[in-house]
């Protein structure tokens, strides 16, 4: 029974397997049974110049009627029927002559029979595959180097394609697509000449590996001198506009005052921005409470927005030039007042010096001190109807005080006075002054325990006034007077000395 003709593709594939030639990427495949070179991807290859060698085994132009190379060679196989839509194959070029083939022709290696199939394949067993002509030895030696070169080129092309990556690089919002051989983000930025600083953002991280289709984003940092609700500070932002910076910093811009437009760009060297957010401020005035929302810069400006007018000495509980805070309560003070002048004394000071001519305990006032006077102006006012403590406005000195000068004795008091000891001096003192050292009579001429007049006192060595001396000194001076004049200086009380 005749065997059905096989398709051309099956015949070509089996022939390639016999010689070990499998070429990638649509390379040219030698066809062992007469045709020219045909590409695997279906596009017809250009046939080389057709030359024929009379020494070649297949010198005939008819690839299906070549003479047998030996007794074991396969018989020619009739060309299978081809569909009218298939392209006609070009004749194969003859193999080149080699030096050692000058006079001899090598017989092609016999191919194994292809109708030896596994027992289980009954379909192929009933329809055995026809045998094909073997490849000549010269063709095989020619195809092996070509296959090695093609494999090397295919491997290099694969490595080149694998290392080439298509990535998108966006620098400060400007994207561009490029091909690169960089292994990671840092190498890509270095190749493209993109320098970054401490305040810049890189995504992914510089050490991240690159793959085809990745997107690398670089955003430059910009210094922003921000004054937010009266507090000034410098911050960094990667936003390119004022609006983006406010969102990035979390600043509420609704109802806020901005020193520049929200759409203004921020240059690389930075920008100064003043922001006053909207705040709720409560005013207490004239028994009423008013709450407004404002972005005013001062309390006085917010006060005017609330429709409150200050008159005369009226004031507020906080300074009018201060910054109004969110939730702050400001009280308006209605003030009325007048000025009052008062004269106040200025106390004098005393200066004391030591005197060795005076007995211990004796003090002599050389100059009596005198108080000065000061005229002071006070403000008397009422706040919201309540009288306040007088406030001192200014003062002036009307009279300067006079300093008091005092001498203090350091001399030791004598123990006794001969001729006067043993008398009842306490009885005499009780009779004259009631026993009081500082006593002064009604006329002011006599003073002390024994009612000395100033002249007699100083003649006995005393200083100053007798009533200013200590009791012991007064008794000592009285004894000296008794030695000089007896009890006559005390006509009424002198008898007490001996009684």
C-alpha positions in Angstrom: 0.0 0.0 0.0 1.3 3.4 -0.9 2.4 5.8 1.8 0.7 9.2 1.9 2.9 12.3 1.1 4.1 14.2 4.2 3.9 18.0 4.6 7.0 20.0 3.7 7.3 21.4 7.3 7.5 17.9 8.8 10.2 16.8 6.3 12.3 20.0 6.9 12.1 19.6 10.7 13.2 16.0 10.6 16.1 16.9 8.4 17.3 19.6 10.8 17.2 17.2 13.7 19.4 14.8 11.8 22.2 17.3 11.5 21.7 19.1 14.8 20.8 22.5 13.3 18.2 24.4 15.2 18.7 28.2 14.6 16.9 30.8 16.6 15.3 34.1 15.6 14.3 33.0 12.0 17.9 32.0 10.8 18.5 30.3 7.5 18.1 26.5 7.6 19.8 24.2 5.1 17.3 21.8 3.5 19.0 18.4 2.8 16.8 17.3 0.0 17.3 19.7 -2.8 15.8 23.1 -2.0 17.7 26.3 -1.3 17.8 28.2 2.1 14.5 29.0 3.7 13.9 31.1 6.9 12.1 29.5 9.8 9.7 32.5 10.2 8.2 32.0 6.8 10.1 34.7 4.9 12.1 33.4 1.9 15.8 33.8 2.1 18.0 34.9 -0.7 19.7 32.0 -2.4 23.4 32.2 -3.0 24.9 32.2 -6.5 24.1 28.9 -8.1 27.3 27.0 -9.1 27.6 23.3 -9.7 30.6 21.0 -9.2 30.9 17.9 -11.4 32.8 16.2 -8.5 29.9 16.6 -6.0 27.7 13.6 -5.4 24.6 15.7 -6.0 25.8 17.5 -9.1 22.5 17.0 -10.9 20.1 19.9 -11.0 17.3 17.6 -10.0 17.5 17.1 -6.2 15.3 14.1 -6.4 17.2 12.0 -8.9 20.8 12.1 -7.6 22.8 8.9 -8.0 23.3 6.7 -5.0 26.6 7.1 -3.1 26.9 3.5 -2.2 25.1 0.3 -1.8 23.5 1.4 1.5 22.4 4.8 0.4 18.8 5.7 0.4 16.8 5.7 -2.8 15.6 9.1 -4.0 12.3 10.2 -2.5 9.8 11.8 -4.8 9.1 15.4 -3.9 5.9 15.7 -1.9 3.0 17.4 -3.4 2.9 21.1 -2.5 0.0 23.3 -2.1 -0.4 26.0 -4.7 -0.1 28.7 -1.9 3.4 27.5 -0.8 6.4 29.3 -2.2 8.7 27.5 -4.6 12.0 26.4 -3.1 15.2 27.5 -4.7 17.8 24.9 -5.6 20.4 24.3 -3.0 24.0 25.4 -3.8 26.6 22.6 -4.1 28.9 22.1 -1.2 32.4 23.6 -1.6 35.3 21.4 -2.4 37.8 20.8 0.3 41.5 20.1 -0.3 41.3 16.5 0.6 38.2 16.0 -1.5 40.1 17.0 -4.7 40.0 13.5 -6.2 37.8 11.5 -3.8 34.2 12.0 -2.8 33.1 11.0 0.7 30.0 9.0 1.0 27.2 10.5 3.1 26.6 8.9 6.5 23.6 6.7 6.5 20.7 8.1 8.5 18.7 5.8 10.8 15.4 4.5 9.6 12.6 6.8 10.8 9.9 4.2 10.5 11.1 2.5 13.7 8.5 3.9 16.1 7.3 2.8 19.6 4.9 0.0 19.6 2.1 2.1 21.1 1.9 4.5 18.2 -0.3 2.5 15.9 -1.1 5.3 13.5 2.5 5.9 12.6 3.1 2.2 12.5 0.5 1.8 9.9 1.9 4.8 8.0 5.7 4.6 8.2 7.6 7.8 7.4 9.6 7.7 4.1 13.3 7.7 4.4 15.2 10.9 3.2 18.5 11.4 1.6 21.5 11.7 4.0 23.6 14.9 4.2 27.0 14.8 2.6 30.0 15.0 4.9 31.1 18.3 3.4 27.8 20.0 4.1 27.9 18.9 7.7 31.4 20.3 8.2 30.3 23.6 6.7 27.1 23.8 8.8 28.8 23.3 12.2 30.9 26.5 12.3 28.0 28.5 11.0 25.8 27.2 13.7 28.4 28.2 16.3 28.8 31.7 15.0 25.0 32.2 14.9 24.6 30.8 18.4 27.4 33.2 19.7 25.7 36.2 18.0 22.3 35.2 19.3 23.7 34.9 22.9 25.4 38.4 22.6 22.2 39.9 21.3 20.2 38.3 24.1 22.6 39.8 26.8 22.5 43.2 25.1 18.7 43.2 25.1 18.5 42.0 28.7 20.8 44.8 30.0 19.0 47.6 28.1 16.1 49.0 30.2 13.4 51.5 29.2 12.7 53.7 32.3 11.0 57.0 32.9 12.9 59.6 34.8 11.0 62.5 36.3 13.2 65.4 37.6 11.3 68.1 39.5 8.0 67.3 37.6 9.6 67.0 34.1 9.3 63.4 32.9 11.3 61.8 30.1 11.6 58.2 28.9 15.1 56.8 28.2 17.0 53.6 27.6 19.8 52.9 30.1 22.3 50.1 31.1 22.4 51.4 34.7 22.0 48.7 37.4 20.4 50.9 40.1 18.9 54.3 40.6 22.2 55.9 41.8 23.9 54.9 38.6 21.1 56.2 36.5 21.2 59.6 38.2 25.0 59.7 37.8 24.8 58.9 34.1 22.2 61.6 33.6 24.2 64.2 35.6 21.4 64.6 38.2 22.8 65.8 41.6 20.7 65.6 44.8 21.1 67.0 48.2 20.0 66.2 51.8 16.6 67.9 51.4 15.8 66.2 48.0 13.5 63.2 47.6 14.4 60.2 45.4 12.0 57.4 44.8 12.8 54.5 44.7 15.9 54.7 47.0 19.3 55.3 45.3 20.3 51.7 45.9 17.2 50.1 44.4 17.8 48.0 41.3 16.3 49.0 38.0 14.1 47.0 35.7 12.5 47.9 32.4 9.4 49.9 32.9 10.4 51.4 36.2 9.7 55.1 37.0 12.3 57.1 39.0 11.2 60.4 40.6 13.5 63.2 41.8 12.1 66.2 43.6 14.3 69.0 44.7 14.0 70.6 48.2 13.3 74.3 48.4 13.8 76.5 51.5 10.7 78.3 52.7 10.9 81.1 55.3 7.4 80.6 56.8 5.8 83.0 59.2 2.8 81.1 60.5 0.4 83.0 62.8 3.3 85.2 64.0 5.9 82.4 64.5 8.8 82.5 62.0 10.8 79.5 61.1 12.6 78.0 58.0 11.3 74.8 56.6 12.1 72.7 53.5 9.5 71.5 50.9 9.6 69.6 47.7 6.5 71.3 46.4 6.9 73.6 43.4 4.0 75.9 44.3 2.8 77.7 47.4 -0.4 75.7 47.4 1.5 72.4 47.2 3.8 73.5 50.1 0.8 74.4 52.3 -0.7 71.0 51.7 2.6 69.3 52.3 3.2 71.1 55.6 -0.4 70.6 56.7 -1.3 74.3 56.9 -5.0 75.0 56.7 -5.3 77.6 53.9 -9.1 78.0 53.8 -9.9 81.6 54.9 -6.2 82.3 55.6 -4.3 85.4 54.6 -1.3 84.7 52.3 1.4 87.2 51.5 1.7 85.7 48.0 -0.8 83.9 45.7 -1.4 80.2 46.3 -0.5 79.5 42.7 2.9 81.3 42.9 5.8 79.0 42.1 8.6 78.4 44.6 12.0 78.8 43.0 15.0 76.6 43.9 16.5 79.4 46.0 13.3 79.5 48.2 10.5 81.9 49.1 9.4 84.0 52.1 5.7 83.3 53.0 3.5 84.9 55.6 0.4 83.0 56.5 -2.3 84.0 59.0 -4.9 81.3 59.4 -8.5 82.0 60.2 -9.1 82.1 64.0 -12.1 82.5 66.3 -11.7 85.4 68.7 -14.2 86.5 71.4 -14.6 90.1 72.6 -16.3 91.1 75.9 -17.5 94.7 75.8 -20.2 96.7 77.4 -21.8 93.6 78.9 -22.0 91.8 75.6 -20.1 88.9 74.1 -19.1 88.9 70.4 -17.2 86.0 68.6 -15.8 86.6 65.1 -13.6 84.6 62.7 -10.7 86.6 61.5 -7.2 86.4 60.0 -6.3 89.8 61.4 -2.6 90.5 62.3 -3.4 92.4 65.6 -6.0 92.5 68.3 -6.7 96.1 67.4 -7.5 95.1 63.8 -9.8 92.3 64.9 -11.5 94.7 67.3 -12.3 97.0 64.5 -13.7 94.0 62.5 -16.0 93.3 65.4 -17.3 96.8 65.3 -16.1 97.8 68.8 -14.8 101.4 69.2 -12.4 102.5 72.0 -12.8 106.0 73.5 -10.6 108.1 75.8 -8.7 105.9 78.3 -10.5 102.7 77.2 -8.1 99.7 76.9 -8.1 95.9 76.3 -7.1 93.0 78.5 -4.3 92.2 76.1 -2.1 94.6 74.1 -3.8 95.9 71.0 -0.7 95.2 68.9 -0.4 91.6 70.0 -1.4 88.6 67.7 -4.9 87.3 68.3 -4.8 83.5 69.0 -7.5 81.0 68.1 -10.1 80.7 70.9 -8.7 83.8 72.7 -11.1 86.0 74.8 -10.3 89.8 74.9 -12.0 92.0 77.4 -12.6 95.7 76.6 -12.1 98.0 79.6 -14.1 101.2 79.8 -12.0 103.5 81.9 -12.8 106.9 83.5 -10.4 108.7 85.9 -8.9 111.9 87.4 -5.6 113.0 88.9 -5.0 113.9 92.6 -1.9 115.5 94.1 -0.7 114.5 97.6 2.3 115.7 99.8 4.2 113.0 101.5 7.1 113.3 104.1 10.6 112.1 103.3 12.3 110.6 106.4 15.7 111.9 107.4 18.7 109.7 108.1 20.9 109.7 111.3 24.7 109.6 111.2 26.5 108.4 114.4 30.1 108.9 115.4 32.1 107.6 118.3 33.5 110.2 120.9 36.2 109.2 123.5 35.5 112.3 125.6 32.0 111.0 126.5 31.3 108.3 129.0 30.0 105.1 127.6 26.2 105.2 127.1 26.2 108.9 126.5 24.9 110.1 123.1 25.1 113.7 122.1 23.0 115.0 119.2 25.0 117.6 117.4 22.3 118.3 114.7 18.7 117.4 114.9 17.3 115.7 111.8 14.4 117.0 109.9 12.0 115.3 107.5 11.7 116.5 103.9 8.5 116.7 101.7 7.5 115.2 98.3 4.6 116.1 96.1 3.1 113.0 94.4 0.5 112.9 91.6 -1.9 109.9 91.6 -4.4 108.7 89.0 -7.8 107.8 90.4 -9.9 105.8 88.0 -12.8 103.4 87.6 -12.8 100.4 85.3 -16.2 99.2 84.1 -17.7 101.1 87.1 -15.3 99.7 89.7 -12.9 102.1 91.5 -9.3 101.0 91.3 -6.3 101.4 93.6 -4.7 104.9 93.0 -1.9 104.7 90.5 1.2 106.8 91.0 1.9 108.9 87.9 4.8 111.1 88.9 6.3 113.0 91.9 8.6 115.9 92.8 10.6 116.8 96.0 9.4 120.0 97.7 11.8 120.0 100.7 15.0 118.0 101.2 15.4 116.1 104.5 18.1 117.2 107.1 20.5 114.5 108.3 20.8 114.0 112.1 24.3 113.8 113.5 24.9 112.0 116.9 28.1 111.4 119.0 28.3 108.3 121.1 30.7 108.2 124.2 33.3 105.5 124.6 35.0 106.7 127.9 34.8 104.4 131.0 32.6 105.7 133.8 34.4 106.3 137.2 33.4 103.9 139.9 32.9 106.5 142.7 33.3 110.2 143.7 35.0 110.7 147.0 32.8 112.6 149.6 29.5 111.7 147.8 29.3 108.0 148.0 26.9 106.5 150.5 24.3 109.2 150.1 20.7 108.4 149.1 20.9 109.4 145.5 17.9 107.3 144.5 15.8 109.2 147.0 16.9 112.5 145.6 16.1 111.4 142.0 12.7 110.2 143.1 11.9 113.6 144.6 13.3 115.7 141.7 12.0 113.7 138.6 10.1 110.7 139.8 13.2 108.6 139.0 12.9 109.3 135.2 16.3 110.0 133.4 14.6 111.8 130.5 12.2 114.0 132.5 11.9 117.7 131.6 10.1 120.3 133.7 7.3 122.4 132.4 9.5 125.3 131.5 11.9 123.2 129.5 15.0 124.5 131.3 15.7 121.5 133.6 16.0 117.9 132.8 17.2 114.5 133.8 17.1 112.6 137.1 18.3 115.5 139.2 16.9 118.3 137.0 20.1 119.9 135.8 19.9 123.1 133.7 22.0 122.9 130.6 24.7 125.4 131.8 25.4 123.6 135.0 25.4 120.2 133.2 28.0 121.3 130.7 30.1 123.0 133.5 30.4 119.6 135.1 31.8 118.1 131.8 28.6 116.9 130.4 27.7 117.3 126.7 24.4 118.2 125.1 21.4 118.1 127.4 21.3 116.2 130.7 18.1 114.4 129.9 19.9 112.8 126.9 22.7 111.3 129.0 22.4 107.9 130.7 21.3 107.6 134.3 24.7 106.5 135.5 26.3 109.6 134.0 23.7 111.9 135.5 24.3 110.4 139.0 28.1 110.8 138.5 27.6 114.5 137.5 25.3 115.0 140.5 27.9 113.7 142.9 30.5 116.1 141.5 28.0 118.9 142.0 27.4 117.8 145.6 31.2 117.8 146.3 31.4 121.4 145.0 28.2 122.9 146.4 26.6 120.4 148.8 22.8 120.0 148.7 22.1 123.6 147.9 21.3 122.9 144.2 18.3 121.0 145.4 16.7 123.2 148.0 13.5 121.2 148.4 14.7 117.7 147.9 18.3 117.9 149.1 17.5 116.7 152.6 16.6 113.3 151.1 20.3 112.6 150.6 20.8 112.1 154.3 17.3 111.3 155.4 
